[in-house]
Amino acid sequence: MLLELAHVSKVYVAPGAAAAVEVLRDVSVQLAAGEPLAVIGPSGSGKSTLLNIMGALDRPTSGTARLDGRDLGNLPEKELAAIRNREIGFVFQLHHLLPQCTVLENVLIPTLTSRTTDADYARAERLLARVGLQHRLNHRPGQLSGGECQRVAVVRALINRPKLLLADEPTGSLDHAAATNLGRLLLELNKEEGVALVLVTHSLELAKRLPRVLELGDGVLGS
């Protein structure tokens, strides 16, 4: 298995709070290499916390999260940062593109931790052409539509050939047409790139396009 969460719980204790808040409770899930998975649930159900633990952005309070057999909760931060950069791609509801950088420069940002190569440039241009943005390489985010910005964010997430792509409400800020197109694109790239996909969404229409859907409610994950 590529990704394994076993009996994961997450508890937050806010400063001055009277009681702790249990966001995730005894969550267990497995994801094979290249497998797509949709996670649905209402706001506040713990979906973003779940993705943060899957993506090594947060550690579980109890239980284990493993990527390729490595316990993410026990690795030093420097190693986790390398894993996040090289092995995990992130797409969020907001694209988080740097406004002063061109489309091509934004896509290449994850390659800057090592020396950006000619192969990186070639892959960026190929992926941007694949998502229909070959004519936008030198544009800046302010010159793009919301849907175009999200497509750039998807390409940026894929530039380092990650094993796992985590998408947190990636269509949430888009109109229906752009959301439909982006959802279709994510599923196509999941197959073409062979990358495992965890897609968190409020959209049942989008979730039903994936072969496996799990629902998160009150911190508990069920089918």
trRosetta pair geometry for C-beta under 8 A, 3 or more apart (Angstrom, degrees):
i j d omega theta_ij theta_ji phi_ij phi_ji
1 4 5.0 86 105 -59 137 103
1 30 4.8 -68 -139 -165 147 109
1 31 6.8 103 -170 64 97 39
1 32 5.9 -85 -125 -93 63 57
1 66 7.9 80 95 92 107 111
2 31 5.7 -55 64 101 99 83
2 32 6.0 94 3 -174 97 23
2 33 4.5 126 -53 -70 123 65
2 35 7.7 -173 26 23 124 101
2 67 6.9 -3 162 -153 68 64
2 68 6.3 -12 -149 -67 57 66
2 163 6.0 -166 -155 154 128 119
2 164 6.5 164 146 -71 129 104
2 196 5.3 -166 76 -28 157 155
3 29 7.8 -2 117 107 101 89
3 30 6.9 158 90 -157 64 44
3 31 4.1 7 55 51 108 107
3 54 6.3 26 -162 -149 139 98
3 65 7.9 -16 -166 -171 85 81
3 66 7.2 159 -154 87 39 61
3 67 5.8 -6 -103 -106 72 69
3 164 6.2 87 -55 -103 127 140
3 196 6.7 -178 -3 125 117 158
3 198 7.9 -58 66 -45 167 128
4 29 7.8 -173 -147 91 39 48
4 30 5.2 1 -108 -110 75 82
4 31 7.8 -151 -65 27 44 67
4 64 7.5 9 110 108 95 98
4 65 7.5 166 89 -154 54 39
4 66 4.4 -3 58 56 98 105
5 8 4.7 -49 -177 -13 106 133
5 27 5.7 -16 133 115 132 93
5 28 5.9 -168 103 -133 78 35
5 29 5.0 21 48 45 109 77
5 30 7.7 -151 31 -69 63 45
5 53 7.1 75 -112 118 125 122
5 54 7.0 -62 -57 -86 123 83
5 60 7.9 135 -148 -61 98 143
5 63 6.9 38 -180 147 77 127
5 64 7.4 -179 -147 94 43 53
5 65 5.2 -5 -105 -107 79 76
5 66 7.8 -170 -72 23 36 67
6 28 5.3 30 -126 -119 41 97
6 63 5.6 -171 93 -166 58 93
6 64 4.9 6 51 55 102 91
6 65 8.0 -167 22 -74 67 36
6 66 7.6 22 -1 1 105 106
7 26 5.3 -28 -144 -142 67 68
7 27 7.5 121 -147 56 13 38
7 28 5.8 10 -47 -66 47 103
7 62 7.1 -54 128 125 94 93
7 63 4.0 -162 97 -108 66 107
7 64 7.5 41 55 19 82 70
8 24 5.8 -15 119 130 91 136
8 26 7.4 124 57 -144 39 14
8 27 4.5 -40 62 62 94 92
8 28 7.1 150 9 -73 81 49
8 53 6.3 126 -176 149 148 159
8 60 4.4 -108 -149 -115 92 146
8 62 7.3 163 -146 89 36 56
8 63 3.6 -147 -87 96 41 146
8 64 7.2 -109 -78 49 87 25
8 65 6.1 48 -93 -61 135 91
9 22 6.6 -33 -171 -155 105 103
9 24 5.5 -175 -141 98 37 81
9 25 5.5 25 -115 -119 96 37
9 26 6.0 7 -65 -46 98 47
9 27 7.3 147 -74 9 45 83
9 60 6.4 96 59 -174 41 104
9 61 5.3 -59 101 63 83 103
9 62 4.7 10 47 53 104 96
9 63 5.8 126 7 -5 66 118
9 219 8.0 45 -136 170 73 123
10 22 7.3 131 82 -161 49 55
10 23 4.7 -38 90 61 104 102
10 24 4.2 55 22 31 96 104
10 46 7.4 149 55 -150 121 118
10 49 5.5 -164 79 167 158 130
10 53 6.7 -132 -65 -59 134 135
10 58 7.2 42 -129 134 137 129
10 60 5.7 -99 -75 -136 82 62
10 61 5.2 139 -124 -4 36 100
10 219 7.9 -147 50 -143 85 114
11 20 4.9 19 179 164 111 128
11 21 6.9 156 -157 79 62 42
11 22 5.1 -28 -101 -100 84 65
11 23 7.1 176 -96 11 27 78
11 61 4.5 30 22 -54 87 170
12 20 6.7 161 80 -164 38 78
12 21 5.0 -16 61 61 91 97
12 23 6.1 46 -5 -24 105 117
13 17 6.2 -159 -170 56 59 122
13 20 4.6 -44 -85 -106 85 89
13 21 7.6 171 -81 19 38 70
14 17 3.9 87 64 -31 91 128
14 21 7.4 32 -13 2 99 115
17 20 7.3 112 104 -82 128 34
17 21 7.6 -63 165 -23 159 96
22 25 5.7 54 151 -72 121 97
22 219 6.0 54 127 -142 84 176
23 46 4.6 143 165 -110 83 105
23 49 4.8 62 135 20 138 175
23 219 5.5 164 150 -103 30 113
24 27 5.0 -52 -178 -11 112 128
24 46 5.0 145 -73 -175 75 145
24 49 5.9 -151 -35 112 110 125
24 50 6.2 131 -93 -78 132 80
24 53 7.5 -54 2 -7 165 151
24 60 7.4 -78 77 -128 134 95
24 219 4.8 -172 -114 -158 24 92
24 221 8.0 6 -149 -27 95 102
25 218 7.6 -14 17 127 128 77
25 219 4.3 79 -1 124 91 115
25 220 5.4 -32 66 -75 106 77
26 63 7.4 160 -121 -69 41 137
26 220 7.2 6 63 -118 87 82
27 50 6.7 -122 167 -115 170 107
27 63 7.3 124 55 130 70 174
27 216 8.0 4 -113 -119 128 105
27 219 7.5 -111 -51 168 110 67
27 220 7.3 -172 -82 -138 80 35
27 221 4.6 71 -134 5 95 122
28 63 7.9 -137 -78 -151 76 134
28 221 7.5 -161 45 67 43 122
29 37 7.8 115 172 -173 130 161
29 214 6.8 -61 -112 -45 133 174
29 221 6.1 -60 -50 127 118 155
31 35 5.3 -158 -169 70 76 122
31 37 5.8 -92 -110 -14 114 141
31 164 7.7 86 105 -119 138 110
31 196 5.4 104 148 -171 118 137
31 198 6.8 -66 -97 -67 161 104
32 35 4.3 89 59 -25 81 129
32 196 7.1 -177 93 -102 41 121
33 163 6.7 -62 -127 -167 91 100
33 194 7.4 10 156 166 95 92
33 196 5.8 -104 -145 -51 32 111
34 190 7.4 116 -166 169 62 79
34 191 7.9 66 -169 -115 102 42
34 194 4.8 -48 -99 -166 110 65
34 195 6.8 82 -107 53 54 8
34 196 5.7 -44 -19 -70 11 66
35 196 5.3 11 47 -128 64 92
35 197 7.6 -133 105 36 43 66
35 212 7.3 5 171 24 108 139
36 187 6.6 26 -112 -123 163 78
36 190 5.0 36 -75 177 114 158
36 196 7.4 -175 -74 -160 39 50
36 197 4.3 -2 -117 60 76 110
36 199 7.1 7 -170 -3 93 112
36 210 4.9 -131 129 -142 114 106
36 211 6.6 102 72 27 100 88
36 212 7.0 156 97 38 65 93
37 196 7.8 9 6 179 100 90
37 197 6.8 176 30 94 60 64
37 198 5.1 -13 71 -110 103 67
37 199 7.1 174 90 24 49 72
37 210 6.7 115 -143 161 11 142
37 212 5.1 -39 -114 89 71 111
37 213 7.7 154 -167 -93 60 30
37 214 6.8 3 -177 7 106 106
38 199 4.9 -31 -108 73 69 99
38 200 7.8 141 -164 -92 58 24
38 201 6.3 -44 -156 30 103 109
38 206 7.3 165 -125 118 137 81
38 207 3.9 150 156 -141 152 80
38 208 8.0 -70 44 -37 166 25
38 210 4.2 153 -25 46 110 145
38 212 7.0 167 25 93 74 56
38 213 4.5 -19 71 -110 108 78
38 214 7.3 170 89 27 56 61
39 47 5.8 158 121 -135 119 101
39 50 6.7 -137 170 94 166 147
39 51 7.9 -164 52 -59 147 94
39 198 6.5 16 -8 -177 114 93
39 199 7.1 172 22 84 70 46
39 200 4.8 -26 70 -102 102 72
39 201 7.7 128 70 21 54 62
39 213 7.7 166 -85 -159 24 59
39 214 5.4 -19 -109 72 71 91
39 215 7.6 146 -162 -102 58 22
39 216 5.8 28 -179 -15 105 114
39 221 7.7 -46 -135 -130 111 110
40 200 7.8 156 -84 -155 33 55
40 201 6.3 -35 -96 75 78 69
40 202 7.1 105 -145 -121 84 26
40 204 6.7 49 -125 -91 154 67
40 207 5.1 -12 -58 -93 121 162
40 213 6.3 11 -1 -173 112 105
40 214 7.5 173 26 88 70 42
40 215 5.2 -32 73 -108 88 73
40 216 7.3 177 85 22 36 75
41 45 3.7 -113 149 75 125 159
41 46 7.4 -28 112 48 155 70
41 47 5.4 174 58 -58 116 112
41 215 5.6 130 -73 -169 85 66
41 216 3.7 -65 -42 67 156 77
41 217 5.6 -158 -135 -67 108 59
42 45 5.1 114 61 -39 66 116
42 202 8.0 57 -119 -120 36 96
42 217 7.1 56 20 -115 95 79
43 202 7.8 -5 -53 -90 79 123
45 216 4.7 132 134 115 120 93
45 217 5.4 -56 -141 -111 125 33
45 218 6.6 -47 -138 -30 78 27
45 219 7.0 -158 179 -47 59 41
46 49 4.8 -58 -163 47 71 118
46 50 5.7 82 136 -32 86 97
46 216 5.6 -123 68 163 93 130
46 218 8.0 23 -5 142 119 12
46 219 4.7 93 -28 -101 153 61
47 50 5.6 -54 -152 31 30 115
47 51 6.7 26 153 -14 64 104
47 168 7.4 143 130 -139 102 89
47 200 4.6 130 170 -152 121 131
47 216 5.4 159 -78 59 77 146
48 51 5.7 -52 -149 38 36 110
48 52 6.3 41 151 -24 66 104
48 168 5.8 63 -111 -148 81 134
48 200 7.1 158 -74 128 53 169
49 52 5.5 -51 -147 33 32 115
49 53 6.6 30 155 -16 64 103
49 58 6.8 -62 -154 67 68 157
50 53 6.1 -59 -155 36 30 107
50 54 6.4 28 150 -16 65 108
50 200 7.6 145 72 -87 112 131
50 216 6.4 -122 -26 -99 152 157
50 221 7.4 108 -113 -72 145 126
51 54 5.4 -55 -145 40 35 113
51 55 5.8 18 160 -6 69 115
51 57 7.9 14 119 33 71 125
51 166 5.1 133 -160 -176 104 126
51 168 5.2 -164 70 -80 173 109
51 198 6.6 177 -111 111 89 127
51 200 5.8 -81 -52 -24 131 139
52 55 6.0 -66 -140 49 25 101
52 57 4.2 -87 -157 75 78 111
52 58 4.0 39 135 10 114 115
53 56 7.9 42 -174 -69 29 26
53 57 7.6 -82 -57 54 24 73
53 58 5.3 -57 -74 78 63 92
53 59 7.1 92 -124 -134 85 12
53 60 5.5 58 -138 -60 134 83
53 65 5.2 -165 160 -70 96 157
53 72 7.7 138 180 88 65 139
54 65 6.6 -140 -95 -158 39 130
54 164 7.4 -143 156 162 103 145
54 166 6.0 151 98 -98 119 133
54 198 6.2 -18 137 38 166 165
55 84 6.6 66 168 -119 84 95
55 88 5.2 147 -141 167 79 150
55 90 6.2 64 -145 -85 151 109
55 164 7.6 -161 -100 112 71 125
55 166 4.9 -82 -70 9 120 162
56 65 7.7 -174 -79 112 65 131
56 67 7.2 -59 -48 -8 115 142
56 72 4.8 -128 -99 -158 93 130
56 75 7.7 -23 -141 59 124 129
56 80 4.7 -167 169 -160 124 100
56 83 5.6 58 21 91 170 123
56 84 5.4 -134 77 -67 116 95
56 88 6.7 173 24 4 107 158
57 84 7.1 92 -68 -108 74 136
59 65 7.8 -152 -141 28 53 124
59 72 7.2 -161 -112 119 77 89
59 73 4.7 107 -153 -125 102 80
60 63 4.9 -69 143 67 155 90
60 64 7.2 -137 44 -86 141 13
60 65 5.9 144 -18 -20 118 107
60 73 5.9 -59 38 -85 85 133
64 71 5.5 -61 -155 -132 111 100
64 73 6.2 -119 -130 16 60 127
65 71 7.3 104 69 -157 49 55
65 72 4.6 -40 94 41 99 118
65 73 6.1 110 36 -34 87 95
66 69 5.8 -8 176 -138 122 13
66 70 6.1 152 -154 68 75 35
66 71 5.6 -37 -94 -89 84 49
66 72 6.7 -171 -100 -10 27 84
67 70 5.7 -27 65 57 70 93
67 72 5.9 59 3 -58 102 112
67 83 6.7 118 80 -174 147 135
67 87 6.9 119 152 126 138 138
67 88 7.6 -60 -135 -62 157 113
67 163 7.6 132 -177 81 107 132
67 164 7.0 -89 -137 -11 118 146
68 87 7.7 -83 -7 -165 132 150
68 163 7.1 42 -52 99 116 171
70 75 6.5 36 162 -59 115 129
70 83 7.8 -142 85 -100 146 147
71 74 4.5 32 102 22 115 110
71 75 7.0 167 90 -31 63 86
72 75 5.9 -51 -147 16 38 116
72 80 6.7 87 -160 -113 85 104
72 83 7.5 -140 -117 94 99 162
75 79 4.5 -108 174 86 113 123
75 80 5.2 140 99 -57 116 86
75 83 7.4 51 114 -9 163 140
76 79 5.1 88 62 11 78 102
76 80 7.1 -145 99 -6 38 91
77 80 5.4 -55 -144 38 36 114
77 81 6.2 41 156 -25 68 102
78 81 5.8 -50 -151 31 30 113
78 82 6.8 29 151 -17 61 104
79 82 5.7 -52 -153 35 36 112
79 83 6.5 38 149 -20 66 104
80 83 5.5 -53 -149 36 35 113
80 84 6.3 36 153 -21 67 104
81 84 5.7 -51 -147 35 31 112
81 85 6.4 26 155 -16 63 109
82 85 5.8 -60 -148 39 30 109
82 86 5.9 -3 167 6 68 116
82 113 7.9 174 -115 150 67 152
83 86 6.6 -72 -132 51 22 89
83 87 5.0 -40 -165 39 65 121
83 88 6.4 42 142 -2 77 108
84 87 7.5 -38 -70 53 9 77
84 88 5.2 -49 -135 55 46 116
84 90 7.8 -1 -169 -26 95 119
85 88 8.0 34 8 49 15 76
85 110 5.8 168 -159 -162 81 95
85 113 5.5 15 -180 6 158 157
85 160 6.7 87 152 -16 65 177
86 160 5.4 -122 -133 157 45 137
86 162 7.2 147 139 -101 34 73
87 160 8.0 -73 -45 116 26 118
87 162 5.4 95 171 -144 25 78
87 163 5.0 -10 -167 18 86 102
87 164 6.6 36 146 24 79 92
88 162 5.3 105 -108 -154 7 134
88 163 7.3 -35 -74 54 53 76
88 164 4.9 -19 -114 73 75 101
88 165 7.7 158 -165 -89 55 28
88 166 6.5 8 -175 -1 103 110
89 156 7.9 151 -153 107 105 58
89 157 3.2 98 177 171 110 87
89 158 5.6 16 -109 -69 163 44
89 160 7.4 174 -77 50 95 92
89 162 4.0 -162 -24 20 91 150
89 164 7.1 -174 27 96 70 51
89 165 4.5 -16 67 -112 109 75
89 166 7.0 173 86 25 54 66
89 195 7.1 -1 23 -173 127 150
90 157 5.8 -150 53 -118 33 112
90 165 8.0 -176 -73 -158 22 56
90 166 5.4 -15 -110 69 65 98
90 167 7.9 154 -164 -85 42 41
90 168 7.6 -4 -166 2 88 105
91 150 7.4 71 -168 -164 115 83
91 153 5.4 113 -131 131 87 108
91 154 5.6 15 -98 -91 139 64
91 157 5.0 -66 -55 -40 87 157
91 165 7.0 19 -1 180 107 96
91 166 7.2 -179 30 94 68 51
91 167 4.3 -6 66 -115 110 80
91 168 7.1 179 92 25 58 64
91 170 4.7 14 129 -98 116 125
91 186 7.9 -132 52 -107 162 121
92 95 7.4 -179 67 -92 84 16
92 96 6.2 51 47 -9 127 120
92 153 7.4 -99 38 179 67 146
92 168 5.2 -8 -123 61 60 106
92 169 7.5 12 -175 63 51 81
92 170 7.1 129 108 -96 10 69
93 168 6.3 -71 -30 109 79 82
93 169 4.2 -5 -78 97 105 106
93 170 6.6 -139 -94 -100 42 25
93 172 4.3 -30 -134 51 113 124
93 173 5.5 111 169 -20 87 104
94 173 6.5 66 -84 -18 60 155
95 141 7.2 177 95 -138 137 130
95 146 7.9 -171 -25 -158 124 62
95 149 4.2 -117 -26 147 168 104
95 150 5.5 -125 -85 -83 108 51
95 152 6.7 53 -167 70 133 98
95 153 4.2 -140 -146 -51 84 132
96 153 6.9 91 47 -116 78 121
97 101 7.3 -131 172 66 86 103
97 106 4.8 -2 -147 -139 96 149
97 141 4.2 153 96 -80 133 140
97 149 5.8 -122 -1 -156 137 99
97 152 6.0 29 -88 103 136 132
97 153 6.6 -110 -56 -72 94 88
97 156 7.8 179 -99 -28 85 154
98 101 4.2 52 85 13 111 115
98 105 7.6 -74 66 112 119 107
98 106 5.8 -173 35 -101 85 93
98 109 7.3 129 -3 -76 125 142
98 141 7.5 161 78 -10 32 131
99 140 6.3 57 -177 170 55 114
99 141 5.3 -93 -112 50 59 117
99 142 5.9 51 -151 -35 101 102
100 140 7.2 -33 -148 -139 12 130
101 105 3.9 -129 -174 97 105 123
101 106 4.9 140 105 -58 122 76
101 109 7.5 59 147 -63 173 111
101 140 7.0 140 83 -126 31 87
101 141 7.9 43 67 -17 71 100
102 105 4.6 95 50 9 76 104
102 106 6.9 -136 93 -7 39 87
102 137 6.7 33 154 148 122 54
102 138 5.1 -42 -145 -143 139 40
102 139 6.6 112 -151 65 81 27
102 140 5.9 -77 -104 -80 47 64
103 106 5.8 -56 -151 34 28 112
103 107 6.6 27 154 -19 63 106
103 128 6.7 103 140 -128 121 139
103 133 6.4 -142 177 156 153 129
103 136 5.1 73 -20 127 164 91
103 137 5.4 -126 71 -142 113 26
103 138 7.1 -54 30 -18 95 11
103 139 5.5 35 -22 62 114 76
103 140 7.5 -149 -36 -99 68 22
103 141 7.6 134 -81 -67 70 60
103 144 7.4 104 -82 -55 114 140
103 152 5.3 -114 -146 -117 91 130
104 107 5.8 -54 -151 34 32 112
104 108 6.4 20 156 -13 65 112
104 121 7.7 30 -173 -140 118 79
104 124 5.9 97 -147 138 77 134
104 125 7.3 7 -118 -77 112 76
104 128 7.2 -57 -91 -41 74 160
104 137 4.5 32 -45 -169 113 86
104 138 6.9 -9 6 -73 115 50
105 108 5.9 -65 -146 42 30 106
105 109 7.2 60 152 -54 62 82
106 109 6.0 -24 -163 -19 36 114
106 141 7.2 87 -59 -55 156 105
106 152 5.9 35 95 163 134 123
106 156 5.9 -66 138 -81 83 131
107 124 4.5 129 115 -144 134 113
107 127 7.3 168 -159 77 141 122
107 128 6.6 -88 -61 -61 163 112
107 152 6.4 -109 -67 -167 92 81
107 155 5.1 -31 -122 115 117 109
107 156 4.8 -132 -124 -83 50 73
107 159 5.6 141 168 -74 82 134
108 111 5.1 -54 -170 35 71 117
108 112 7.0 90 137 -46 81 88
108 116 5.6 42 -178 -130 119 140
108 120 6.1 92 -131 146 98 118
108 121 7.2 3 -94 -89 132 62
108 124 5.6 -36 -67 -76 87 156
108 159 6.7 -177 -102 -162 38 158
109 112 5.8 -40 -163 -1 42 119
109 156 6.5 11 39 -149 102 117
110 113 7.2 -28 179 1 50 105
110 156 6.5 130 -9 179 112 79
110 159 5.4 149 55 66 118 120
110 160 5.2 -98 125 -30 128 119
111 114 6.7 -68 -178 59 62 79
111 116 4.4 88 120 -103 121 85
111 117 7.6 -118 -177 16 133 69
111 120 4.6 80 -127 -147 164 151
111 159 6.2 -92 -41 135 102 127
111 160 6.6 176 -78 -78 72 92
112 116 6.2 -15 -86 -46 54 108
116 120 4.9 -107 -162 68 75 151
116 121 7.2 83 159 -46 104 85
117 120 4.8 113 54 -2 68 97
117 121 7.4 -128 103 2 46 84
118 121 5.6 -51 -154 36 39 113
118 122 6.3 39 149 -20 68 105
119 122 5.6 -53 -146 38 33 113
119 123 6.2 34 154 -19 66 105
120 123 5.8 -54 -146 37 30 109
120 124 6.3 32 154 -21 64 106
120 159 6.8 47 -157 175 89 107
121 124 5.7 -54 -147 35 30 112
121 125 6.4 25 157 -15 64 107
122 125 6.0 -57 -148 39 29 107
122 126 6.2 29 154 -20 64 109
123 126 5.6 -56 -145 38 31 112
123 127 6.1 27 159 -15 67 108
123 159 6.4 124 111 -150 118 67
124 127 6.0 -58 -145 40 27 106
124 128 6.2 25 157 -17 64 110
124 155 6.9 90 -146 159 66 118
124 159 5.9 12 -86 -123 86 111
125 128 5.8 -54 -142 39 29 111
125 129 6.4 32 155 -19 63 105
125 134 7.2 61 -173 -125 76 85
125 137 6.9 3 -114 -102 84 134
126 129 5.8 -56 -152 36 29 111
126 130 6.4 35 148 -26 64 105
127 130 5.2 -48 -148 30 36 118
127 131 6.6 17 158 -5 67 103
127 155 4.5 142 128 -138 122 104
127 158 6.1 175 -138 87 151 123
127 159 7.1 -129 28 -92 158 66
128 131 6.2 -62 -147 45 32 97
128 133 4.5 -83 -174 80 86 98
128 134 5.8 130 116 -82 92 51
128 136 7.2 -138 -178 64 120 90
128 137 6.3 100 125 -87 161 84
128 152 7.5 20 -114 -110 97 71
128 155 5.6 45 -75 -131 66 166
129 132 7.6 49 -175 -72 32 17
129 133 7.3 -109 -75 59 25 55
129 134 3.9 38 -100 -70 77 116
130 155 8.0 148 59 -100 102 108
130 189 7.7 106 132 -94 134 100
130 192 7.9 -179 -165 117 145 163
131 151 4.4 164 158 -176 136 117
131 154 6.7 144 -97 76 154 122
131 155 6.0 -119 8 -57 143 112
131 185 6.1 60 -124 -155 94 139
132 151 7.2 -48 55 -179 90 163
133 136 4.3 -58 -170 42 87 119
133 137 7.4 127 137 -59 87 57
133 148 6.4 125 -101 -154 118 94
133 151 6.0 162 -36 111 132 128
133 152 6.6 -177 -172 -73 176 81
133 155 7.6 -110 47 -22 136 151
134 137 6.9 -7 -168 -38 39 102
136 139 4.5 -53 -163 25 76 124
136 143 7.8 180 -147 101 99 108
136 144 6.5 67 -160 -93 141 110
136 148 6.6 -166 -121 -173 173 129
136 152 7.9 -101 112 -74 131 114
139 143 4.4 -120 -170 81 109 130
139 144 6.1 121 123 -54 131 93
140 143 5.4 91 59 7 66 104
140 144 7.8 -137 103 -9 37 95
141 144 5.6 -65 -153 31 41 113
141 149 5.5 60 -148 -113 95 111
141 152 7.4 -132 -100 60 88 158
144 148 3.9 -128 -173 93 110 126
144 149 5.0 140 103 -56 127 78
144 152 7.1 13 167 -15 176 133
145 148 4.6 97 52 6 76 103
145 149 7.1 -137 94 -6 41 86
145 178 7.3 -141 133 -104 122 141
146 149 5.7 -53 -150 34 32 112
146 150 6.6 29 154 -17 65 104
146 173 6.1 -129 -171 119 135 100
146 174 5.5 -179 118 -103 120 76
146 175 7.8 115 65 -1 131 80
146 178 6.4 79 88 145 96 167
147 150 5.8 -54 -150 36 33 109
147 151 6.5 35 151 -20 65 103
147 174 5.6 85 -81 -134 81 125
147 175 7.9 -60 -51 38 113 83
147 178 3.3 -126 -80 -147 125 121
147 181 6.5 42 -162 70 134 127
147 182 6.3 -143 -146 -51 87 111
148 151 5.6 -52 -151 33 35 112
148 152 6.6 38 150 -19 65 101
149 152 5.6 -51 -154 33 35 113
149 153 6.5 37 148 -21 65 103
150 153 5.3 -49 -148 34 38 116
150 154 6.5 44 150 -23 66 99
150 170 6.1 121 -162 176 122 92
150 171 7.7 87 -172 -94 165 50
150 173 7.9 171 -66 64 126 101
150 174 6.6 -55 -9 -62 154 129
150 178 7.5 112 36 161 134 112
150 182 5.5 -14 114 -114 134 142
151 154 5.6 -46 -150 31 36 114
151 155 6.6 36 151 -16 64 102
151 182 6.8 -131 -71 -108 77 91
151 185 6.8 -32 -115 131 94 170
152 155 5.7 -55 -151 37 34 110
152 156 6.3 38 150 -21 66 105
153 156 5.5 -49 -146 35 33 115
153 157 6.5 36 152 -22 63 104
153 170 7.7 -170 95 -143 128 107
154 157 5.7 -55 -152 34 31 113
154 158 6.5 17 154 -10 64 111
154 170 7.5 68 -75 -163 99 146
154 182 7.4 -178 -43 -154 141 94
154 185 6.8 84 122 122 174 122
154 186 6.7 -124 -129 -89 136 80
154 189 6.9 145 165 23 122 168
155 158 5.8 -67 -148 43 32 105
155 159 6.6 58 152 -59 67 88
156 159 5.8 -26 -150 -15 33 118
157 162 7.0 -56 161 11 73 137
157 165 6.0 88 142 -135 125 97
158 161 7.2 36 177 -85 66 33
158 162 6.7 -109 -123 21 44 94
158 165 7.0 -6 -82 -95 82 125
158 189 6.6 -89 -84 176 154 134
158 193 6.0 -92 -150 -115 124 164
158 195 6.9 -122 -120 -26 95 161
161 193 7.3 -162 -133 -168 67 107
161 195 7.9 -156 -168 -79 51 112
162 165 6.1 128 84 -68 125 69
162 195 6.0 60 85 -135 78 125
163 195 6.6 168 -176 -136 19 75
163 196 6.4 16 150 19 68 103
164 195 6.8 167 -97 -177 11 89
164 196 4.9 -24 -109 70 67 106
164 197 8.0 165 -161 -80 54 27
164 198 7.2 9 -173 2 98 102
165 186 7.8 -170 124 -157 141 96
165 189 7.9 57 -28 111 174 113
165 190 7.1 -126 46 -97 136 81
165 195 4.8 64 -17 137 111 128
165 196 6.9 175 23 86 71 50
165 197 4.9 -16 69 -106 104 71
165 198 7.4 180 90 28 55 62
166 198 5.2 -7 -115 63 69 104
166 200 8.0 19 -177 -4 79 103
167 170 4.4 -43 -174 -28 108 125
167 186 6.3 -11 -49 -137 167 146
167 197 6.9 1 4 -166 113 93
167 198 7.1 178 29 90 69 54
167 199 4.8 -6 65 -115 114 69
167 200 6.7 -168 96 29 61 69
167 201 8.0 7 111 -55 103 93
168 200 5.0 4 -125 54 54 124
169 172 3.8 13 165 -30 108 130
169 200 5.9 -44 -38 103 63 92
169 201 6.1 134 -105 -109 53 51
169 202 6.7 28 -116 -6 103 91
170 182 6.2 -144 124 146 108 133
170 186 7.0 125 69 -68 152 144
170 199 7.4 -70 13 -142 112 91
170 201 7.7 -50 30 -87 71 97
171 174 5.1 -73 -162 40 64 118
171 178 7.5 168 -145 110 88 78
171 179 3.6 89 -173 -140 121 92
171 182 5.3 171 -91 74 96 127
171 183 5.8 -15 -55 -53 146 95
171 201 6.8 22 39 -127 105 115
171 203 6.3 -21 78 -7 130 146
171 206 6.4 170 30 -72 150 159
172 201 7.7 -165 -61 -135 88 69
172 202 6.8 78 -104 19 99 113
174 178 3.9 -121 -177 95 120 113
174 179 4.3 160 89 -62 114 78
174 182 6.4 125 21 5 171 139
175 178 5.2 81 55 19 75 103
175 179 6.7 -141 94 -10 31 95
176 179 5.6 -58 -143 38 27 112
176 180 6.2 30 159 -22 65 106
177 180 5.9 -54 -150 33 28 111
177 181 6.5 25 154 -16 63 108
178 181 5.7 -56 -148 39 33 112
178 182 6.2 30 155 -18 67 107
179 182 5.9 -56 -144 38 29 108
179 183 6.2 31 157 -20 64 108
179 203 6.9 162 164 -73 134 162
179 206 7.2 -90 158 -66 102 129
180 183 5.9 -55 -148 36 27 112
180 184 6.4 28 155 -17 63 107
180 206 8.0 -146 -106 -85 50 92
181 184 5.8 -56 -151 36 30 111
181 185 6.3 30 152 -21 65 108
182 185 5.5 -54 -147 36 33 114
182 186 6.4 38 154 -23 66 102
183 186 5.9 -50 -149 30 31 111
183 187 6.8 24 156 -12 62 105
183 203 7.5 -96 -82 91 144 147
183 206 4.4 -124 -123 -130 146 107
183 209 6.5 103 154 46 118 151
184 187 6.1 -62 -155 39 31 107
184 188 6.3 30 151 -19 67 109
184 209 7.8 -88 -89 174 59 162
185 188 5.6 -56 -146 37 32 111
185 189 6.2 26 159 -14 67 108
186 189 6.0 -59 -145 41 28 106
186 190 6.3 41 151 -30 62 103
186 197 6.6 126 164 -148 100 147
186 199 6.6 102 138 -93 149 131
187 190 5.4 -42 -148 24 33 121
187 191 7.0 26 156 -11 61 101
187 197 7.7 -143 -101 63 49 169
187 209 6.2 -89 -62 133 155 118
187 210 7.1 -149 -102 -86 114 75
188 191 6.2 -62 -161 38 33 104
188 192 6.1 21 152 -12 70 114
189 192 5.4 -57 -131 46 37 107
189 193 5.3 14 174 0 74 116
189 195 7.2 -11 137 38 85 117
190 193 6.9 -58 -124 48 12 92
190 195 6.0 -103 -131 68 51 78
190 196 7.8 26 -150 -149 95 13
190 197 4.4 -56 -109 -22 122 137
191 194 7.5 17 -177 -70 26 45
197 210 7.9 -135 96 -120 117 128
199 206 7.3 -118 144 140 137 114
199 207 7.4 -172 101 -104 112 67
199 210 6.5 -177 43 -55 128 150
201 206 5.0 -84 154 82 165 128
201 207 5.5 -165 71 -60 119 92
203 206 3.9 57 99 14 121 108
203 207 6.3 166 95 -14 64 84
204 207 5.4 -54 -139 40 35 113
204 208 6.0 38 161 -26 68 106
205 208 6.3 -57 -151 30 22 109
205 209 7.6 26 148 -25 54 101
206 209 5.9 -55 -166 19 39 114
206 210 7.9 30 146 -14 64 98
207 210 6.1 -59 -169 28 45 107
207 213 5.0 80 165 -120 107 125
208 213 6.9 -21 -89 -52 45 149
210 213 6.1 125 79 -67 104 82
213 223 7.8 96 90 -161 63 63
214 221 5.6 20 161 -174 127 97
214 222 6.8 166 -163 87 84 26
214 223 5.9 -59 -115 -103 72 45
215 221 7.5 159 84 -151 39 53
215 222 5.7 -24 66 69 87 78
215 223 7.3 48 19 147 86 11
216 219 7.3 6 -178 -115 94 11
216 220 7.2 162 -152 77 58 36
216 221 5.2 -23 -98 -97 79 73
216 222 8.0 148 -91 22 33 63
217 220 6.0 -28 71 59 67 85
217 222 7.3 -33 26 24 101 107
